[in-house]
Amino acid sequence: MDCNTEHPLAYHLNCTRCGGLLEIKYDLERLSAFASPDTNRTGVWRYAAWMPIHQPEHFISLGEQPTPLIPAPRLGAAIGIPRLWIKFEGGLPTGTVKDRSSQTATAAAKQFGFEVIGVVSTGNAASSIATYATRAGLRGAVFCYTKTTQAKMAHIVGVSSDAIWYDGSYDDMISVFDAAVDKEWIFDGGATRNPYKQEGKKTVALEVFEQLGRRAPDTMVYPVGMGETLLASQRAWSTLKAMSLVKNVPRPISAQSNEANTIATAWTSGENLQPKSIGYTIAEGTAVGDMGRKGLLTLRRIREQNGAAGCVSDDEILSMQQTIASLEGLWVGPTGTVPVAVAARLAKDHVIDKNDETVCVVTETGLKGDWAPSHVEAEKPSLHMIERMLEHGRKT
Ligand SMILES: *Cc1c(COP(=O)(O)O)cnc(C)c1O
């Protein structure tokens, strides 16, 4: 990307000249097939012309449907953004946005003749890559850390052919994993450099475009881990603009937790991105302290596209999880809650205008977490308890 060298479509992870990130180029004329997306296919493959995968036998699928784009008027009024939408990714097969990129990653592994695809994961990537590997008849070699939730561990054990639990940090594991990838033992299903994988996440924008009646919102708010969702979706919006299908590219807003807030810090100070050594955050999907080159690119896109960035504490995340559930009936995992909590904060600070039509990409279901049970007291069934409940409307 940085040195403008072009490579034919083949298995490359980095530029062979400068070592930089690769970005896949498409023929805009081919994309104009978008005027009539492939209505026989659903999910990512509805937009197959936008993906670097050519043979339909590699279109790995579990029958994904477009995820809902839900108007959220009560939540919007509460956080000061009345025209708020939630793009809810919780209904994908493994309950997170990662399924979009896992589909293109496993399809690319097949296309390039690999038998094993792997990933180093804090929880969601492992079950997602393993799910689609299994579906594709590949081995899914997933390297997982044990601080994830019991629900996620059970899921990983169920769907993966080869799971390894590592002792140490993500950074310790990733250097070993990258060495195995360099030997071509394993197709890289990770987010650090693989240019094929993130392509699936362009469909977040393509679906929103169709769901809004073929136009763009003012603002899109994304949780940021490695920045793939923001980068891929904003690229799709830029392409739609280049094709004159939308009038504007939405402002990208990066949402992180305070613990892993490298983009927010750089954006606020106007300085360069500084990697950070991070501890625990409940928003596991954002727990990346060193985004590497993808971080630089994320910050560049935010600056180029008039975006913004913000961060919130774990307490704000947990409180917003309850607010979303009680006002809109959506049960969202902590990482998926981050964009809403950050949108609330930025609306208060007037960084997001109250009139902006804003889409929060809510990336995960809350059903993958282990939550401490609320304190409840059981009582003997009686009509009286129903009368009391109806009268006081009290949550029991
Ligand atoms: C991994 C993950 C993210 C972060 O996505 P990036 O595209 O790497 O920035 C967001 N939400 C959830 C639920 C995730 O699992």
The ligand as an ORCA input file, in Angstrom:
! r2SCAN-3c Opt
* xyz 0 1
  C     -12.580     -9.095     17.490
  C     -13.749     -8.322     17.832
  C     -13.846     -6.956     17.548
  C     -12.679     -6.142     17.036
  O     -12.657     -6.130     15.721
  P     -11.510     -5.539     14.788
  O     -12.157     -5.671     13.509
  O     -10.294     -6.389     14.964
  O     -11.234     -4.118     15.194
  C     -15.035     -6.312     17.839
  N     -16.068     -6.965     18.405
  C     -15.991     -8.271     18.717
  C     -17.149     -8.911     19.365
  C     -14.847     -8.995     18.437
  O     -14.816    -10.290     18.745
*
